[in-house]
Amino acid sequence: MEGAPARVALRDQAAFRLTGAFQFIPPDAARRYLQAYERYAPDDMVGMLMQAGREEWHATIRMVRGGFVDTNAFAKIEMDDFLRALRKTIDAQNKERVARDLPPREGVDWLIPPKHDRDARAIVWSVLTSNKSALRDRDQVSSAFVALFGREVQIVVEIVAPATIIHNNPQDVSSIVELMRFVEGKRYQDFLPGKDVVSADGLLPLLGVAAIERRSWTDDLGDGDTIVALALGGLLAVGGGALGIVLFVDGRRDKAARNRRR
């Protein structure tokens, strides 16, 4: 149709509708661009978005294969625990940053609090990051993430821009959720239980964390409490971070039993 927005196919899985100021950069050109500026170019990148008039704004598009991921698990995550886990991930990346003569960074607070859009099967979030040696302000470069879930793959979009732009333009994130669509047969709702492959890595690697420790439980633990560790197989790089384990800790029943015996 004449005048209709262009649609960019992302392999055989999804399509992005180009509207407004969005411009799509194919993967080879996107990789050259990132390498020219000594920025991280993910191996699973399928393209990049840029915006006319915003030279300091870009977004990488990754396609993560491995199978279906149930987004309902996100409802069990406490946001304070999630923020602590992201801070640990950022801190773990500092060793590599220092080796490259880059200043260490820290996670400060939410720029965009995490939200799960159950209709679109998308999770969005953004953390204000700052150089440890600098004043905490909203002029430093940060990232916002959009994770969209399909039947076979997940699409993770990382927006990189000054924190003020991310904070003042939440429509950038909501627009990506609205404009990205899995093709029929590849959508989240097309998943066939018992037939389709389910991801062995689960949800956490897609959120950019190695583990989420439920501090609300561990604060009350004492001697004799039970700690159970569940390992998630595989490692996945998200922005250069190493990912993989989730801990669930619960000793409350043991503690209650001890109290009754006293």
C-alpha positions in Angstrom: 0.0 0.0 0.0 1.4 3.4 -1.0 2.5 5.4 2.0 2.4 2.4 4.4 5.3 2.1 6.8 8.2 -0.2 5.7 8.5 -3.6 7.4 11.9 -5.1 8.1 12.0 -8.9 8.3 14.0 -10.3 11.2 14.9 -13.7 9.8 11.9 -16.0 9.6 10.7 -15.0 13.1 9.5 -11.5 13.3 9.1 -8.1 11.6 9.7 -4.5 12.7 7.5 -1.8 11.3 9.5 1.4 10.5 7.7 4.5 11.5 8.6 8.0 12.6 12.3 8.6 13.0 13.3 4.9 13.3 16.0 3.7 10.8 17.0 0.1 10.4 20.7 -0.9 9.9 21.3 -4.4 8.6 23.6 -6.7 10.8 26.8 -6.4 8.8 26.7 -2.6 8.6 25.6 -2.5 12.3 28.6 -4.6 13.3 31.0 -2.4 11.4 29.5 0.7 13.0 29.8 -0.7 16.5 33.4 -1.9 15.9 34.4 1.5 14.6 33.3 3.1 17.9 34.9 0.2 19.9 31.4 -0.9 21.1 30.2 -4.4 21.9 28.7 -6.2 18.9 26.7 -9.3 20.0 27.2 -12.4 17.9 23.4 -12.9 17.7 22.7 -9.4 16.5 20.2 -9.3 13.6 20.3 -5.5 13.1 20.3 -2.1 14.7 17.9 0.8 15.1 18.9 4.5 14.9 16.8 7.6 15.1 17.1 10.6 12.7 18.3 13.7 14.6 19.6 11.7 17.6 23.3 10.8 17.0 23.7 9.7 20.6 20.9 7.1 20.4 21.1 3.6 19.0 19.6 0.2 19.7 20.9 -3.3 19.0 18.5 -6.1 18.1 19.5 -9.6 19.3 17.7 -12.9 18.4 18.2 -15.4 21.2 17.6 -19.0 20.2 17.2 -21.9 22.5 13.5 -22.5 22.8 10.3 -21.3 24.5 10.6 -19.2 27.8 7.6 -18.8 30.1 7.3 -15.1 31.0 4.9 -15.9 33.9 8.0 -16.6 36.0 8.6 -12.8 36.0 5.7 -12.3 38.4 7.6 -14.2 41.1 10.6 -11.7 41.0 10.7 -8.9 43.6 11.9 -5.7 41.9 14.3 -4.8 44.7 15.9 -8.3 44.3 16.1 -7.8 40.6 17.8 -4.4 41.0 20.4 -5.9 43.4 21.1 -8.6 40.8 21.6 -6.1 38.0 24.0 -4.1 40.2 26.0 -7.3 40.8 26.1 -8.0 37.0 27.4 -4.4 36.3 30.0 -4.7 39.0 31.2 -8.1 37.7 31.8 -6.5 34.3 34.1 -3.9 35.8 37.2 -6.1 35.7 37.0 -6.3 31.9 36.3 -2.5 31.7 39.4 -1.7 33.8 41.5 -4.0 31.6 40.4 -1.9 28.6 41.2 1.4 30.4 37.5 2.2 30.9 36.2 3.5 34.2 34.3 1.1 36.4 30.5 1.6 36.5 27.7 1.1 39.1 24.0 0.6 38.9 22.2 3.4 40.7 18.4 3.1 40.4 15.6 2.4 38.0 15.3 4.7 35.0 12.3 2.7 33.8 10.9 0.3 36.4 10.4 -3.3 35.1 7.1 -4.0 33.5 5.6 -7.2 32.0 3.2 -6.6 29.2 1.3 -9.9 29.2 -0.7 -9.1 26.1 2.5 -8.4 24.0 4.6 -10.9 26.0 7.2 -8.3 26.5 9.3 -7.2 29.5 10.9 -3.7 29.7 13.3 -2.2 32.2 16.2 0.3 32.4 18.8 1.0 35.2 20.6 4.3 35.6 24.3 3.5 35.4 27.1 5.9 36.3 30.9 5.9 36.4 32.0 5.3 40.0 34.4 8.2 39.9 31.8 10.7 38.7 28.8 12.4 40.2 25.6 10.4 39.9 23.7 12.3 37.2 21.4 11.6 34.3 23.8 12.7 31.6 25.8 9.5 31.5 25.1 6.8 28.9 22.8 4.1 30.1 20.7 1.3 28.6 17.1 0.4 28.3 16.0 -3.1 27.5 13.0 -4.6 25.7 12.7 -8.4 25.7 10.0 -9.9 23.5 9.1 -13.5 23.7 8.1 -15.9 20.9 7.5 -19.6 20.3 11.1 -20.4 19.4 13.2 -17.4 20.0 13.3 -14.2 22.1 14.2 -10.8 20.7 16.2 -8.5 23.0 16.5 -4.8 22.1 19.1 -2.7 24.0 18.7 1.0 23.6 21.9 2.9 24.4 21.6 6.6 25.0 22.2 9.3 27.6 20.1 8.6 30.7 18.2 11.9 30.3 16.9 10.8 26.9 15.9 7.4 28.2 14.1 8.8 31.2 12.4 11.6 29.3 11.3 9.5 26.3 9.6 6.4 27.6 7.7 6.2 24.2 11.0 4.9 22.7 10.5 1.7 24.7 6.7 1.4 24.2 7.1 2.1 20.5 9.4 -0.9 20.1 6.9 -3.2 21.9 4.1 -1.9 19.5 6.1 -2.1 16.3 7.8 -5.5 16.8 5.6 -8.5 15.9 6.4 -12.2 15.6 5.0 -13.7 12.5 2.1 -16.1 12.6 3.2 -19.6 13.8 6.2 -18.1 15.7 4.2 -16.2 18.3 4.3 -16.9 22.0 0.7 -18.1 21.9 1.6 -20.6 19.1 3.7 -22.6 21.5 2.7 -26.3 21.6 3.4 -27.9 25.1 5.0 -31.3 24.9 6.0 -30.8 21.3 8.1 -27.5 21.1 11.5 -27.1 22.6 11.7 -25.3 26.0 14.8 -23.2 26.8 17.1 -24.8 29.3 18.4 -21.4 30.3 15.1 -20.0 31.4 14.2 -16.3 32.0 17.1 -14.9 34.0 19.8 -14.7 31.2 17.3 -12.7 29.1 17.1 -10.2 32.0 20.8 -9.8 32.1 21.5 -11.4 35.5 23.3 -14.5 36.7 21.1 -14.9 39.8 18.4 -13.3 41.7 18.8 -13.9 45.5 15.6 -13.5 47.5 17.0 -11.3 50.3 13.6 -11.0 51.9 14.0 -14.7 52.9 17.8 -14.8 53.7 17.6 -11.9 56.2 15.8 -14.2 58.6 17.9 -17.3 58.2 19.8 -18.9 61.1 21.7 -22.0 61.9 20.3 -25.2 60.4 18.2 -23.4 57.7 18.0 -25.1 54.4 19.6 -23.6 51.2 18.7 -25.2 47.9 20.6 -24.2 44.7 19.1 -24.8 41.3 21.5 -24.5 38.4 20.4 -23.3 35.0 22.5 -24.8 32.3 24.5 -22.7 29.8 25.9 -19.2 29.6 24.6 -16.3 27.7 26.3 -13.0 27.0 24.1 -9.9 27.5 26.1 -6.7 26.9 29.3 -8.6 27.7 28.1 -10.2 31.1 28.4 -13.9 32.0 25.1 -15.4 33.0 23.7 -18.6 34.6 22.5 -19.5 38.2 19.4 -18.8 40.3 19.3 -19.4 44.1 16.1 -20.1 46.0 16.5 -20.0 49.8 13.9 -21.0 52.4 14.5 -21.9 56.0 11.4 -20.6 57.5 9.7 -23.9 58.2 12.8 -25.3 59.9 12.9 -22.1 62.1 9.3 -22.4 63.0 9.8 -26.0 64.1 12.7 -25.1 66.3 10.7 -22.3 67.9 7.8 -24.8 68.7 10.3 -27.2 70.4 11.6 -24.4 72.8 
